[in-house]
């Protein structure tokens, strides 16, 4: 019996020496491995395994958190040494064991277990009264080891919490915050499933998440989201224990962090506090990031509005104004396609993007105009069904009217191929910009109308002589070869005397309208005086000028009612001639005089003796 006392004392001394060193190094695994060696050497045991009791389960030291667990309920009706219990835990990797020792604290709560292959030396010792003292020694040792483990776990927990909080405080990127939160939780609970449910969609690279769906989420998740309090559910249908931690800020709840643990696992107070702290910290960080992003966006929006206001107040023409607005809208809102539409016929501005330059784009513009005509003040569609053409398919649409004193003078259209691409904040900013621009555009149109009254003859809508003088002078400065024509209506006084001045005016309008239709985009026509019309054709060769004069002489009689003929004088200006504008006019006027004297209804070219 004294031998067993001596054996126990030696084992106690070795265990407490080991415990003392474990306090210094806080190496849990190393301490328990050394404990196992002491136990095996003392009783000549060939094989053994250590299990730690944690969170209502026994976990083999060699397998860590990925091990299976054994419920404490399976041991309640069994003595400490029980072969049937050993068979229950055989699947954890201790098939060699035929005996066990469950280690408890002073209140008989389980702390761990030793599974081993019993020996004759152990069986003899177990039959002595010293077994009870040995269990107390083991219980004290494991109690201290558990405390060390708790200190170690707390240290790891607070270190991770510190690291992730430091990350939260160093960034204003929502994606970085969410990734940091998920990474910290996954590292702390590697055996658990971690899911992220967010109330708003996140753009950018982020670990997989799903949008919170009130209709399809579990009641415990909805309760956590609405109440802002953590919920725990025994999800029997999922065979798990489910924790829902709201990601809460000061102004709202931004999602739910959902953790799924094995069904026999109970979340400890420490675990709950850790999850609560990290989810709340993430919520506050997300809120700060959102506010920062919002303030940054508002500053950019204000800068955009200020820049637009300065530009709108400058002296721009309509095309320069549209080009500026196109640039600003593309930079701020990044549409796939964009168009400005103006005038009574709602013509698409040439600067509009390619989609609106073909029939599909024009058809879509007609549909937008129809919606405005039905009373819609603005159009904001996140999922467009009817905008397809030439392989293009657009899902997001914004259309805003350009108004002047309540009347629509045009509208702007923005399209994108992604659904929900334009946010409501972007829509409001677009509307603000168009509202600021409408007055400037109206003023430009009014200025153009006033300028047109100055530059154009009211009867014929041809340019005035002053405007033509400036255009010819500009062409001469550019040294462009050009054609100059003077047209006179033959016997126009007879038309006025026979049909009246009203009919004479109508004849002039008919001739002017025909000429304008033929020179649109490349020439300038001016009412020179009375029934005389001057036509300037820059960058035109002599051969083309002759064909044009011939066409006018032959076509105008058919375009007028009553029919009239015209006489035309024509001259060419070339940079090599050294001729002044005054001389060009004199040459052309002389050619016209010859055409009139040679029988009218013909054209004469300056420098050519024969009539045409």
Number of C-alpha atoms within 10 A of each C-alpha: 10 7 8 15 13 11 15 19 13 12 19 17 11 16 20 14 11 18 21 12 13 19 15 8 11 16 15 16 15 13 19 22 15 14 21 19 16 18 19 19 12 15 17 16 19 13 15 20 21 22 22 22 23 17 15 17 21 23 23 25 17 15 12 13 15 12 17 15 20 17 14 15 10 10 15 9 7 12 11 15 14 14 14 13 17 20 14 12 18 15 11 18 13 19 14 16 20 20 21 21 18 21 25 20 18 10 6 9 13 21 21 25 22 18 23 24 19 20 16 11 12 17 12 11 19 14 9 11 12 16 15 11 11 17 16 16 19 23 22 19 21 24 19 16 23 18 13 19 17 13 13 15 14 15 12 13 19 13 12 20 20 13 14 23 19 11 17 25 16 12 15 19 16 22 18 19 25 21 15 19 25 22 16 17 23 16 12 17 16 11 15 19 15 17 18 21 23 20 16 11 11 14 8 9 9 14 13 9 13 14 14 20 13 13 8 8 12 13 13 18 27 20 16 22 28 14 12 20 14 21 20 19 16 19 17 10 6 11 13 19 20 26 25 29 27 31 32 24 19 10 9 14 22 20 26 27 25 20 21 23 20 18 15 17 18 17 15 12 9 13 15 16 11 19 26 20 16 25 24 20 22 28 27 22 26 26 21 20 20 15 13 14 15 13 12 12 14 14 12 13 18 13 12 17 18 13 12 19 15 9 16 20 11 11 11 15 14 17 13 11 20 20 15 15 19 18 12 17 17 14 11 14 17 16 20 16 19 23 24 27 21 15 13 9 9 15 13 21 17 14 15 19 16 13 20 22 15 11 12 16 21 15 14 18 23 13 14 20 18 12 14 18 11 8 8 13 12 16 16 17 17 20 16 19 11 11 18 15 15 10 6 11 16 21 19 24 25 22 25 23 24 24 18 16 9 7 9 17 20 22 24 21 21 22 25 24 18 17 14 16 19 21 13 12 13 16 18 11 19 22 18 13 20 20 16 16 22 22 17 22 23 17 15 19 16 12 14 15 12 12 11 16 14 14 19 20 16 12 12 20 18 26 23 22 19 13 16 21 14 11 15 20 13 12 17 20 10 10 15 16 19 21 24 22 27 27 25 24 23 18 14 18 14 11 20 15 11 11 12 12 13 11 16 21 15 16 24 22 17 16 22 21 15 16 19 18 9 14 15 10 8 11 16 21 25 26 24 20 11 10 18 17 25 25 24 22 22 20 16 18 15 17 8 12 20 17 10 15 24 16 12 21 19 14 15 19 16 11 15 17 13 13 11 18 20 25 27 31 27 29 26 22 25 15 13 8 9 10 13 12 14 9 12 19 18 14 20 26 20 18 27 27 18 23 26 22 10 16 11 22 19 22 28 29 26 20 12 10 10 12 14 16
